[in-house]
Amino acid sequence: MRFTNYLSLLAASSLALASCHKGAPTATNPGKASSTTGIAYNTDEGMKVSDFKKIPTGPGLVYIEGGRTVLGSQEEDVTNNHDNVERTVTIASFYMDEAEVANIHWLEYLHFLRKDSSEEKYKAALPDTTVWARDLSFNDPYVTYYLRYPGFRYFPVVGVNWLQADSYCAWRTDKVNENLAKGGSGEKKGGLFSKKNKKGDAKASGAAEGGGAGALANGKGGPSVEQGNLLPNYRLPTEAEWEYAAQALVGTQEVGNENQEEKRIYPWDGRSTRNPYGKGQGQFLANFKRGRGDYAGIAGSLNDGAMITEYVYAYPPNDYGLYNMAGNVNEWVQDVYRPLSFQDVEDLNPFRRNGVGDDAKGYDKKGYQSLVDDHVRVYKGGSWRDVAYYLSPGTRRFMAEDSATSTIGFRCAMINAGSNK
C-alpha cells in the first residue's frame, strides 16, 4: 500500500515538473510575475518588463552562422610574414553586409550630414578622390567622376580611411533605428517602435525623450536596450569574423558530420580563380590583377571584365550569400595590426584591441625600423590592383587608420543580439 502511494506521489511530482518545464518563462514570454520573488511585473512596485519579439534583420545584412573553424593562411607564405599561422577558433553567429558599401550609400551619408550636421563633419566625411591620381597614369576621369557619376553608383566607395568608415557605421546605426521608429520597417501600426501615450501621440523615438541607444533603462519613453527594440550597432567586422565569413565553409559541410574535411584557398571551391561549374564555367570569380599590366585581359576576351573596381554584385556570391569577399576592393576590419595577433588573442571571438598587449613601444616606428603602432588597422580580401595571392581570406595587410587608397573599401557587420549561438 505504501509502495503504491509512493508511486502515485512520484508520478504526480514528475507531472508537476514536466508541467513547470513546459511553462517555463522565456525571453518572449517572461510571465506576469518574477519567477524568483513572485512580484508582479509592470506594477507600481514591480519592474517594467516590455513586450519583446525578435526585431527584423538590419537593411543590407545577411546572417552568418558561426561555429568552429581554422583561421590562418591557406597558401604558402610567399611574403614571409608568418603573421597568420593556422589556429582553431570559434566565431559566434553575426550579420554582415551582403555587398561592399557603394558610392550611392556614401553619397546618401553625405546628404544627411549636410542636412542634419555641421559643415565641418560634412567635409571630414568627404572621400579622398585624389587616390585615383597617378603621376604617370591618365586616371583623371576617375578623380572627377568615380564617386558622383550615376554610372558608378553601385561601385564600391574608395578613398575612405578607417576612421571615416567607423564614423559611417555609427551614423548608419542611428539612421536605421530612426527610420524603423518612424515605420520604415513596413509595420502598419505606426512603426516598429511606436507606443501610444495617454494623449494618443506616438512616441517613436528615444531621442525625443532626450535619450538614444541604451537610454531610459526603466523601459519608458521610447527605444532602449532593455526593451529590445533597437537594432544593435552597425560596425566594422573583426578580422576573425571577416575571415570566417570569407571562408564560407558552411558550403562544404556535410549534414551530421562535424569534421571539416574540405578547406578552401579562396571563398569558393577549388584551387583556381575560374568557375569550374555550369554555364559560367571558365569565367573569373573575382576582380583582380592577373599579372604585370594585365587588369582585364584582351579585347573580345576579357577575363574578369573590369579594369578598375566592379559592380558590388558582380561575380557569384559565396555560400553565405556575400559578394566580392575576394577582389574588387580590400576591406577595412576593426583590428589593430600586430604580427603576432594569432598568438595573443582568445580562441572565442578573437579580436585585437587597441592598446592591449604587445605594446606599440616594442616597435621602433620613430627610428623608421617599423610601421606598426596603435593607429594601423588590418585590411583584407585583395583588390582590383592585387594579384591572386591576396584573394585568400588568410592573407592580411595593414595601413594607417587615417590613410586611404583606391583599393580599399569596407562593409559593415552587426552582432546577433540575444543569442548564444
Buried (B, 14 or more C-beta within 10 A) or exposed (E): EEEEEEEEEEEEEEEEEEEEEEEEEEEEEBEEBBEEEEEBBEEEEBBBBBEBEEBEEBBBBBEBEBBEBBBBBBBEBEEEEEBBBEBEBBBBBBBBBBBBBBBBBBBEBBEEBBEEEEEEEBEEBBBBBEBBEEEEEEBEEBBEBBBEEEEBBBBBBBBBBBBBBBBBBEBBBBBBBBBBBBBBBEEEEBBBBBBEEEEEEBBBBBBEBEBBBEBBEEBBBBBBBBBBBBBBBBBBBBBBBBBBBBBBBBBBBEEEEEEBEEEBBBBBBEEBBBBEEEEEEEBBBBBBBBEEEEBBBEEEEEBBBBEBBBBBBBBBBBBBBBBBBBBBBBBBBBBBBBBEBBEEBEEEBBBBEEEEEBEBEEBEBEEEEBEBBBBBBBBBBBBBBBEBBBBBBBBBBBBBBEBBBBBBBBBBBBBBBEEEE
